[in-house]
Structure formats: C-alpha cells, structure tokens
Amino acid sequence: MELNTLELRYVEIGALAQFKPFIGKEVRIGEYSLAVFRASDGKLFALENRTPHKKGGPLTEAIVSGHTIYCPLRDLHISLEDGKVLEPDTGEVQTYPVVIENEVVKIGLPETIALG
C-alpha cells in the first residue's frame, strides 16, 4: 500500500546501530506499532507490525531473507519493499519509507498518526 509522500512527516526512531541485521525490532509511536528490519545489505524497511492474516500476530518475529520476511505464524513470504505477500498466497502489509540522516533513522508516517 502506497502512502502519499506529500502528507508524511519523518519521525526519528533511533540510531542506525540499534537496528541489527536479520532481526525485527518493534518501534512504538503513540499507539502505533511498526516492525523495522535491517537486511543483510544494510537497507532498512518499516512495516505495520501485524501479519496480514486473520489471526494477526507480530511481524517482528519474522525471519529475514534478503528483502523478504517469512511470517512467523503461517509462513507467508512478504516483500519488505512493498509489503505484498508473494504467490501463491495473497495479502498485504502497510510499508513506510525509511531515511537515514547522520546515522539517525527516521520513518515517514502520515500526519494523521498521533505521536503521543
């Protein structure tokens, strides 16, 4: 699911060193939960921290392989780049843009999300 980049604000979520390769990290912003992953090539990805099936569950427990994660509950393969579940399964998880400035990680969030 694509976000309108003109309506985003970038929120600092931590230092780059806090995000270890292959390990999902939960980041809470107000009542909102994000799963942040660092791939083996160092690229960071942020997704909604909820698997795309009925039972839900945290994505932070997923296994990272390249730019794909494997859902911990149903073994769905999810693209970190666009949040889409790979065939033969279906579904999608919201993704968020990530930028790194001076070793500080920021995530682009819709202005409607309360930061409280």
Long-range contacts (C-beta under 8 A, 24 or more apart in sequence): 1-83, 1-92, 1-94, 1-95, 3-94, 3-96, 3-97, 3-108, 3-110, 4-110, 5-97, 5-108, 7-110, 7-111, 8-97, 8-108, 8-109, 8-110, 8-111, 9-108, 9-109, 9-111, 10-99, 10-106, 10-107, 10-108, 10-109, 11-106, 11-107, 11-109, 11-115, 12-104, 12-105, 12-106, 13-105, 13-106, 13-107, 14-104, 14-105, 15-103, 15-104, 15-105, 16-44, 16-100, 16-103, 16-104, 16-105, 17-103, 18-105, 19-44, 19-105, 21-64, 22-63, 22-64, 23-64, 24-58, 24-59, 24-60, 24-61, 24-62, 24-64, 24-69, 25-60, 26-58, 26-60, 27-107, 29-107, 29-109, 29-113, 29-115, 30-113, 30-114, 30-115, 30-116, 31-114, 31-116, 32-109, 32-113, 33-58, 34-96, 34-107, 35-59, 35-60, 35-62, 36-98, 36-105, 36-107, 37-62, 37-64, 37-69, 37-80, 39-64, 39-66, 39-67, 39-80, 40-64, 40-66, 43-67, 44-98, 44-100, 44-105, 45-80, 45-81, 45-95, 45-98, 46-95, 46-96, 46-97, 46-98, 46-107, 47-78, 47-80, 47-83, 47-93, 47-94, 47-95, 47-96, 48-83, 48-93, 48-94, 48-95, 50-93, 51-76, 51-93, 52-76, 52-78, 52-85, 52-91, 52-92, 52-93, 53-91, 59-93
